[in-house]
Amino acid sequence: MTQYARLKRRLWIRRRRRIANALVTLIVLGASGAAVQYGAGYLAARAEAAEAPVEAPLMPVEVRALTVEDSFTIPRQFVGQIEAATQATLAFELGVLCHRGTLSS
């Protein structure tokens, strides 16, 4: 087999591969389009076969007039424990003695 024949064979294989890829792509696209059309028709038929939903009765509501306010407050709540950034030991002398529930100076 000559070099020209090998090159020609390779080009033919490439062409067949490209044609096969294009055909497979077209087949997949066609099958996808057909599935979408079938699915849309099926869903439309199911929707027409189902009963229409019953309208909910009207509910009375309270009406209020709008009032314009300059600002508003938002209450904030935090969960946790408050601790001081520093600790100081303090003592106070009052000159009062407590002996069994009675105070004496």
Residue, then its C-alpha position, 0 to 999 in steps of 0.5 A: m500500500t502506497q503512502y497516498a493510499r494510506l492517506k486517502r484511507r485515513l481521510w475516508i475514515r475521518r469523513r465517515r467518523r464525522i458523518a457518523n457523529a453528525l448523524v448521531t447528533l441529529i438522531v439525538l436532537g430529533a428524539s429529544g424534540a419528539a419527547v418534548q412534543y409528546g410530553a407537552g401533549y400528554l401534560a396538556a391532556r392530563a390538565e384538561a381531564a382534571e377538574a378545575p379547582v374550586e374557588a376559595p370563598l372571600m374572606p373579610v379583612e381589616v383595612r387600615a389607613l397608611t401613616v407616614e413615620d420618620s423612623f421606627t425601632i426594631p426590638r433586638q434580642f440576644v442569647g448569651q451571657i454578659e461578661a465584663a471586659t476587665q475584672a476589678t476587686l473592690a471592697f467597701e468598709l461600712g463599719v457594720l457587723c452582722h451577727r446572726g441576722t442582726l445589724s450592729s454598729 
